[in-house]
Amino acid sequence: MRKILIILLLLLAGRAAFAQQYDVLDQLKDHREYLDATDYLCPTGPVQLTPAPKGYEPFYVSHYGRHGARYAWQSDIYDRLHNVFGEAADNENLTPLGASFREKFESLYPSVKYRVGDLSRKGWEQQQGLARRMYANFPSVFTDDAMVRSWTSTSTRCVMTMSSFCLGLKECNPKLDIFENFGVCFLPAILPLDKRNPFLDQSYRRTPVSFDMTWEQYIEKTVDWRAIMGRLFVHPEQAVEDIDKNGWDFVSYLYFFAAGMPSLDTDLVFNDIFTLDERIALWKIDAFQFYAQAWPTHLGYAPIVKDIISKAQERIKSGEKGADLRFGHDYTFLPLLMTLDVNGFGHDVKNPEDIPVWCQLHEVPMGANLQFVFYRSRKADKVLFKVLLNGREARLPVRTDSWPYYDWNSFVDFTSSLFEK
């Protein structure tokens, strides 16, 4: 009987995993904007939230956010596309689709060639929208006596993101006391593994990935990138020097460039060079790379959690209202989700094919944000909190009888293992 029960449990687990995988791929087909992965724009509109337990009121928000929508981050992406397609045109090496791509690209090129990595206008407006949503959701946090403190990485787009967000809050309540911080001494709470962090601690526990497949092997298994090149160039081997070595890299530039269009002030669409299956395959490859890079070192981002806890304890003790805001990057936001195991991001993936289930990159979009919202009651000593991921109520691996609300002390106990050497 026991063997039968074990078999049934294994079958159910397998069916659940299959259903989850199916749901993810089905979701991508229904929401093709998710296929832009980390270039997807975090929505700023209202989200339905669960009312607080009776007698509890929010008084403090602790936040970590990714910078807003930006231009492409690769230093040579615009020039490389300009040069490769320009040379192919001179050599009559473009297919009709390739010629159409080049014509559209060249109309855009003058406005983007010097903007690599910059926050875009949409990114600036997006952050103000996110700030207004935070204020609208928790007005009792941002009363006239509240204190808002913010910190950012040393990236210009993050500095502008912080300023835009703070301006958005100030617009909602001009009497808010807001102070914006900048400097390498704040990196433990923003980018703890940055080499410029003067408090860099390399003694954290490493967590190697649980599979042997390399990124290069996964690429060859997942997408026929040569077919994409053949769709654009009459002789692909002439378009890119040493195509076997550099062809995939060029296709990845095409993917990231096309995915970044929603961040810019343009109606141009470049995703038509890919089939839907190719876009899904490219999304999977991007997720593989992000997971494989983030997972081994994700516990090195525990200093952010430590900062969240220490600043929250100060607010709880003092009773001061307001918010602590932090602004960084996707390569920090993802491992932070892993460290806290938000919505299952801390799952140790055994099979690369399951990465899309546990590492959905549209949850790390432009303007991604994680908010700890704290509640207190005049009639109870217990402090409650909930976590919002991109505005939606999220789950933590902490026991609670009133999700999405968690006991703060239980969370502090849960995280204690993160700081053990």
C-alpha positions as CSV (number, residue, x, y, z in Angstrom):
1,M,0.0,0.0,0.0
2,R,2.8,2.4,0.9
3,K,4.5,1.7,-2.5
4,I,1.3,2.4,-4.3
5,L,0.9,5.7,-2.4
6,I,4.5,6.8,-3.3
7,I,3.9,5.9,-7.0
8,L,0.7,8.0,-7.0
9,L,2.4,10.9,-5.4
10,L,5.2,10.8,-8.0
11,L,2.6,10.6,-10.8
12,L,0.8,13.6,-9.3
13,A,4.0,15.5,-9.0
14,G,4.9,14.8,-12.6
15,R,1.5,15.8,-13.8
16,A,1.7,19.0,-11.7
17,A,5.1,19.8,-13.2
18,F,3.7,19.2,-16.8
19,A,0.7,21.3,-16.1
20,Q,2.9,24.1,-14.8
21,Q,5.1,24.0,-17.8
22,Y,2.1,24.0,-20.1
23,D,0.6,26.9,-18.3
24,V,3.8,28.9,-18.7
25,L,4.0,28.4,-22.4
26,D,0.3,28.9,-22.9
27,Q,0.7,32.2,-20.9
28,L,3.4,33.3,-23.3
29,K,1.2,32.8,-26.3
30,D,-1.6,34.7,-24.7
31,H,0.7,37.5,-23.5
32,R,3.3,37.9,-26.2
33,E,4.6,41.0,-24.5
34,Y,6.1,38.7,-21.9
35,L,8.5,37.4,-24.6
36,D,10.4,40.7,-24.3
37,A,11.7,39.1,-21.1
38,T,13.6,41.7,-19.0
39,D,12.7,44.3,-21.6
40,Y,9.0,43.9,-20.8
41,L,7.6,47.1,-19.2
42,C,6.3,46.7,-15.7
43,P,2.7,47.9,-15.7
44,T,1.9,50.9,-13.6
45,G,-1.9,50.6,-13.4
46,P,-4.0,49.8,-10.3
47,V,-3.9,46.3,-8.8
48,Q,-6.5,44.7,-6.6
49,L,-5.1,44.2,-3.1
50,T,-6.4,42.2,-0.1
51,P,-7.7,44.4,2.7
52,A,-5.6,44.4,5.9
53,P,-6.8,42.5,9.0
54,K,-9.2,44.5,11.2
55,G,-7.4,47.3,13.1
56,Y,-4.2,47.2,11.1
57,E,-3.0,50.1,9.0
58,P,0.1,50.4,6.8
59,F,2.9,52.8,8.1
60,Y,6.1,51.9,6.3
61,V,7.3,50.5,2.9
62,S,10.7,49.0,2.2
63,H,11.4,48.8,-1.5
64,Y,13.9,47.5,-4.1
65,G,13.4,48.5,-7.7
66,R,15.0,48.0,-11.0
67,H,15.6,51.1,-13.1
68,G,12.9,52.1,-15.5
69,A,12.7,51.6,-19.3
70,R,15.9,52.4,-21.1
71,Y,17.7,52.2,-24.4
72,A,19.7,49.0,-25.3
73,W,22.5,48.3,-22.8
74,Q,25.0,46.7,-25.1
75,S,27.6,49.3,-25.9
76,D,27.9,48.5,-29.6
77,I,24.4,47.2,-30.5
78,Y,23.1,50.1,-32.6
79,D,26.4,50.6,-34.5
80,R,26.8,46.9,-35.1
81,L,23.3,46.5,-36.6
82,H,23.9,49.7,-38.7
83,N,27.2,48.4,-40.0
84,V,26.2,44.8,-40.7
85,F,23.0,45.6,-42.5
86,G,24.7,48.6,-44.3
87,E,27.5,46.4,-45.7
88,A,25.0,43.7,-46.7
89,A,23.0,46.3,-48.6
90,D,26.1,47.5,-50.4
91,N,26.8,43.9,-51.4
92,E,23.2,43.1,-52.4
93,N,23.2,40.5,-49.7
94,L,19.8,41.4,-48.1
95,T,16.6,39.4,-48.6
96,P,13.4,41.4,-48.9
97,L,12.8,40.9,-45.2
98,G,16.4,42.0,-44.4
99,A,15.9,45.1,-46.6
100,S,12.7,45.9,-44.8
101,F,14.4,45.5,-41.4
102,R,17.2,47.8,-42.5
103,E,14.9,50.5,-43.8
104,K,13.0,50.7,-40.5
105,F,16.2,50.5,-38.5
106,E,17.9,53.3,-40.4
107,S,14.9,55.6,-39.7
108,L,15.4,55.0,-36.0
109,Y,19.2,54.9,-35.9
110,P,19.9,58.6,-35.6
111,S,17.8,58.9,-32.5
112,V,19.3,56.0,-30.7
113,K,23.0,55.8,-31.7
114,Y,24.2,57.9,-28.8
115,R,21.7,56.8,-26.2
116,V,23.1,53.4,-25.2
117,G,22.1,52.6,-21.6
118,D,20.2,55.8,-21.0
119,L,16.9,56.0,-19.2
120,S,14.2,56.7,-21.8
121,R,11.3,59.1,-21.6
122,K,9.0,56.2,-21.1
123,G,11.2,55.0,-18.2
124,W,11.0,58.4,-16.6
125,E,7.2,58.5,-16.9
126,Q,7.0,54.9,-15.8
127,Q,8.7,55.5,-12.5
128,Q,6.4,58.4,-11.7
129,G,3.5,56.1,-12.4
130,L,4.9,53.5,-10.1
131,A,5.3,56.1,-7.4
132,R,1.8,57.3,-7.8
133,R,0.5,53.8,-7.5
134,M,2.5,53.2,-4.3
135,Y,1.1,56.4,-2.8
136,A,-2.5,55.6,-3.9
137,N,-2.3,52.1,-2.3
138,F,-0.8,53.3,1.0
139,P,-1.6,56.9,1.6
140,S,-1.3,56.4,5.4
141,V,2.4,55.7,4.8
142,F,3.0,59.1,3.2
143,T,1.5,61.6,5.6
144,D,3.0,65.0,6.1
145,D,5.3,63.7,9.0
146,A,6.7,60.8,6.9
147,M,10.3,60.4,6.0
148,V,11.3,58.9,2.6
149,R,14.9,57.9,2.1
150,S,16.3,56.5,-1.1
151,W,19.5,54.9,-2.4
152,T,20.7,54.0,-5.9
153,S,23.5,52.3,-7.7
154,T,26.1,54.6,-9.4
155,S,24.5,54.0,-12.8
156,T,23.1,57.2,-14.4
157,R,19.9,55.5,-15.4
158,C,19.4,54.4,-11.8
159,V,20.0,57.9,-10.5
160,M,17.5,59.3,-12.9
161,T,15.1,56.5,-12.0
162,M,15.4,57.4,-8.3
163,S,14.8,61.1,-9.0
164,S,11.8,60.4,-11.1
165,F,10.2,58.1,-8.5
166,C,10.8,60.6,-5.7
167,L,9.3,63.4,-7.8
168,G,6.3,61.2,-8.4
169,L,5.8,60.9,-4.6
170,K,6.4,64.6,-4.1
171,E,3.8,65.3,-6.7
172,C,1.3,63.3,-4.6
173,N,2.3,65.1,-1.3
174,P,4.5,68.2,-1.7
175,K,5.1,68.2,2.1
176,L,6.9,64.8,2.1
177,D,10.5,64.9,3.5
178,I,12.5,63.1,0.8
179,F,16.3,62.6,0.8
180,E,18.1,60.9,-2.1
181,N,21.4,59.1,-1.4
182,F,24.2,58.3,-3.8
183,G,27.7,56.8,-3.2
184,V,29.7,53.5,-3.2
185,C,29.2,53.3,0.6
186,F,25.6,52.4,0.0
187,L,26.4,49.5,-2.3
188,P,25.8,46.7,0.3
189,A,22.1,47.5,0.1
190,I,22.0,48.0,-3.7
191,L,24.8,45.9,-5.4
192,P,26.5,43.9,-2.7
193,L,28.7,41.9,-5.1
194,D,29.9,45.0,-7.1
195,K,33.7,45.1,-7.1
196,R,33.4,48.8,-6.0
197,N,31.6,47.8,-2.8
198,P,34.0,48.8,0.0
199,F,32.3,46.2,2.2
200,L,32.4,43.3,-0.3
201,D,32.1,40.0,1.4
202,Q,33.0,36.9,-0.7
203,S,32.4,34.4,2.1
204,Y,28.8,33.6,1.2
205,R,27.8,30.0,0.3
206,R,27.9,29.2,-3.4
207,T,25.1,27.2,-4.9
208,P,26.2,25.6,-8.2
209,V,23.5,24.8,-10.8
210,S,22.2,21.3,-10.6
211,F,22.6,20.4,-14.2
212,D,25.5,19.8,-16.6
213,M,24.2,21.4,-19.7
214,T,26.0,24.5,-20.9
215,W,24.5,27.7,-22.3
216,E,26.0,26.9,-25.7
217,Q,24.6,23.4,-25.7
218,Y,21.2,24.8,-24.7
219,I,21.3,27.3,-27.6
220,E,22.0,24.6,-30.2
221,K,19.2,22.4,-28.7
222,T,16.6,25.1,-28.5
223,V,16.7,27.4,-31.6
224,D,17.8,27.2,-35.2
225,W,19.5,30.7,-35.2
226,R,21.0,30.0,-38.7
227,A,17.4,29.9,-40.1
228,I,16.9,33.4,-38.7
229,M,20.1,34.6,-40.4
230,G,19.0,33.0,-43.7
231,R,15.7,34.9,-43.5
232,L,17.6,38.2,-43.5
233,F,20.7,37.6,-45.6
234,V,21.1,35.9,-49.0
235,H,24.5,34.7,-47.9
236,P,24.6,34.7,-44.1
237,E,28.2,33.6,-44.0
238,Q,29.2,36.8,-45.8
239,A,27.1,39.0,-43.5
240,V,28.9,38.1,-40.3
241,E,32.6,37.2,-40.1
242,D,33.2,33.7,-38.9
243,I,29.5,33.0,-38.6
244,D,29.8,29.7,-36.7
245,K,31.6,31.6,-34.0
246,N,29.7,35.0,-34.1
247,G,26.4,34.2,-35.8
248,W,24.5,33.4,-32.6
249,D,25.8,36.5,-30.9
250,F,24.5,38.6,-33.7
251,V,21.1,36.9,-33.5
252,S,21.0,37.6,-29.8
253,Y,21.5,41.3,-30.6
254,L,18.6,41.2,-33.0
255,Y,16.4,39.7,-30.2
256,F,17.4,42.2,-27.6
257,F,17.1,45.1,-30.0
258,A,13.6,44.1,-31.1
259,A,12.5,43.4,-27.5
260,G,13.6,46.9,-26.4
261,M,11.3,48.8,-28.8
262,P,8.4,49.2,-26.2
263,S,10.8,51.2,-24.1
264,L,11.3,53.9,-26.8
265,D,9.2,56.6,-28.4
266,T,8.5,54.7,-31.5
267,D,5.7,52.5,-33.1
268,L,8.3,50.5,-35.1
269,V,8.1,46.8,-34.6
270,F,11.0,44.5,-35.4
271,N,9.8,41.2,-33.9
272,D,8.4,40.2,-37.3
273,I,11.8,38.7,-38.3
274,F,11.0,35.9,-35.8
275,T,8.3,33.3,-35.8
276,L,6.4,32.9,-32.5
277,D,8.2,29.6,-31.8
278,E,11.5,31.3,-32.3
279,R,10.6,34.1,-30.0
280,I,9.7,31.6,-27.3
281,A,12.9,29.7,-27.9
282,L,14.9,33.0,-27.6
283,W,13.0,33.8,-24.4
284,K,13.9,30.4,-23.0
285,I,17.6,30.9,-23.9
286,D,17.6,34.3,-22.1
287,A,16.0,32.7,-19.1
288,F,18.6,29.9,-19.1
289,Q,21.4,32.4,-19.1
290,F,19.9,34.6,-16.4
291,Y,19.3,31.6,-14.2
292,A,22.7,30.0,-14.7
293,Q,24.4,33.3,-13.9
294,A,22.3,34.3,-10.9
295,W,21.7,31.0,-9.1
296,P,25.4,30.2,-8.1
297,T,25.9,33.5,-6.3
298,H,22.3,34.4,-5.3
299,L,23.1,34.1,-1.6
300,G,25.7,36.8,-2.0
301,Y,22.8,39.2,-2.2
302,A,21.7,38.5,1.4
303,P,23.2,41.9,2.5
304,I,20.1,43.5,0.8
305,V,17.9,41.4,3.0
306,K,19.9,42.4,6.0
307,D,19.5,46.1,5.1
308,I,15.7,45.6,4.7
309,I,15.5,44.0,8.1
310,S,17.7,46.6,9.9
311,K,15.9,49.6,8.4
312,A,12.5,48.0,9.1
313,Q,13.5,47.4,12.8
314,E,14.5,51.0,13.1
315,R,11.1,52.2,11.8
316,I,9.2,49.7,14.0
317,K,11.1,50.9,17.1
318,S,10.7,54.6,16.3
319,G,7.2,54.5,14.9
320,E,8.4,56.7,12.1
321,K,6.2,56.6,8.9
322,G,7.6,56.6,5.4
323,A,9.6,54.5,3.0
324,D,13.1,53.3,2.3
325,L,13.7,53.0,-1.5
326,R,16.5,51.2,-3.3
327,F,17.2,51.3,-7.0
328,G,19.4,48.8,-8.9
329,H,19.5,46.4,-11.8
330,D,18.0,43.1,-13.1
331,Y,21.1,41.1,-12.3
332,T,20.5,42.0,-8.7
333,F,16.8,41.9,-8.6
334,L,16.6,38.3,-9.8
335,P,19.0,36.9,-7.2
336,L,17.2,38.8,-4.5
337,L,14.0,37.0,-5.5
338,M,15.9,33.8,-5.4
339,T,17.4,34.6,-2.0
340,L,13.9,35.3,-0.5
341,D,12.3,32.6,-2.6
342,V,9.5,35.0,-3.7
343,N,6.9,33.0,-5.6
344,G,9.2,30.0,-5.9
345,F,12.1,31.9,-7.5
346,G,14.3,30.1,-4.9
347,H,13.6,26.7,-6.5
348,D,16.8,24.7,-7.3
349,V,16.1,23.7,-10.9
350,K,17.3,20.2,-11.7
351,N,16.3,20.1,-15.4
352,P,17.1,23.1,-17.7
353,E,13.7,22.6,-19.4
354,D,12.1,23.6,-16.1
355,I,13.8,27.0,-16.0
356,P,10.8,28.7,-17.7
357,V,8.6,27.5,-14.8
358,W,10.7,28.9,-12.0
359,C,12.5,31.8,-13.7
360,Q,9.9,33.8,-15.6
361,L,11.8,36.9,-16.8
362,H,8.7,39.1,-17.3
363,E,8.7,39.2,-13.5
364,V,12.1,41.1,-13.7
365,P,10.9,43.8,-16.2
366,M,11.9,47.3,-16.7
367,G,10.8,49.0,-13.5
368,A,10.6,45.7,-11.6
369,N,9.9,46.4,-7.9
370,L,9.6,44.4,-4.7
371,Q,7.8,46.1,-1.8
372,F,7.6,45.1,1.9
373,V,4.5,46.8,3.3
374,F,4.3,47.0,7.1
375,Y,1.2,47.2,9.2
376,R,0.5,47.9,12.8
377,S,-2.5,48.1,15.1
378,R,-3.1,50.2,18.2
379,K,-4.6,47.2,19.9
380,A,-1.9,44.6,19.1
381,D,1.9,44.5,19.4
382,K,2.4,42.2,16.4
383,V,3.7,43.9,13.3
384,L,2.4,42.4,10.0
385,F,3.7,42.8,6.5
386,K,3.1,41.7,3.0
387,V,5.2,41.5,-0.1
388,L,4.3,42.9,-3.5
389,L,6.1,41.8,-6.6
390,N,5.5,44.4,-9.4
391,G,2.4,45.5,-7.5
392,R,0.8,42.1,-7.0
393,E,0.7,40.2,-3.7
394,A,3.4,37.6,-3.6
395,R,4.2,34.5,-1.5
396,L,7.1,33.8,0.8
397,P,8.1,30.4,2.3
398,V,7.0,31.6,5.7
399,R,4.1,30.1,7.5
400,T,1.0,32.3,7.9
401,D,-2.7,31.8,8.6
402,S,-3.6,35.1,6.8
403,W,-1.9,35.3,3.5
404,P,-0.8,37.7,2.0
405,Y,0.0,39.0,5.5
406,Y,2.9,37.6,7.4
407,D,4.2,38.0,11.0
408,W,7.3,40.2,10.9
409,N,9.1,38.3,13.6
410,S,8.5,35.0,11.8
411,F,10.2,36.4,8.7
412,V,13.2,37.6,10.7
413,D,13.6,34.1,12.2
414,F,13.2,32.6,8.7
415,T,16.0,34.8,7.2
416,S,18.5,34.1,10.0
417,S,20.0,31.2,8.1
418,L,20.9,33.6,5.3
419,F,23.5,35.2,7.4
420,E,25.3,32.1,8.6
421,K,28.7,31.6,7.1
